[in-house]
Amino acid sequence: MPASRSRSTTRRSPRRAPLPSRDAPAVRPLLVPFAGIFGLLVAAEEAYFVWLLSFGWYLVVPLVLAVATVTAVLLVWWGRRGGWVLLAASGVLPLLGVLALALLFAYLGGGLAFWSALLLLVGPVGCLALALQRPVRRWGGSGTRTPSTGGRRAAARSG
């Protein structure tokens, strides 16, 4: 009796298929320039705070933050490891500072100063929102990964 359906044997390699790569993509993602633009906006706001605090020793804090933010933008642009972490971290302190300033102005009666402080929140919020996106994080890479010489571990069987 002939078989009603044909059986085709598929030859399989004894090697396992390679795992999907989690390395950085070859082409710069579209979000990276926007993260850089918002990072430069945060650096400009910090430079504005340096200009406002142009007297006293405490102008050093926004100056150091501005330099760190520009460094983070360059690291993200070049796709260096850890650049997105520095960019996100350099956006947190200005966000908290401007938010505290906006709350202070709201407590004092709002007005134009309150709305100006809320407008200054656009830079740090946009910087954080873009720096924490997966394409920006992947573009930063996590270094060169070398496979272990021991091979893959077998999945633990339950039962």
Protein Blocks (a to p, Z undefined) as FASTA:
>chain_A
ZZfbdcddddddfbdcddddfbdcfbdcfklmmmmmmmmmmmmmmmmmmmmmmgcjklmm
mmmmmmmmmmmmmmmmnopghklmmmmmmmmmmmmmmmmmmmmmmmnngajllmmmmmmm
mmmmmmmmmmmpmklmmmnonojadddfkbpaddddeZZ
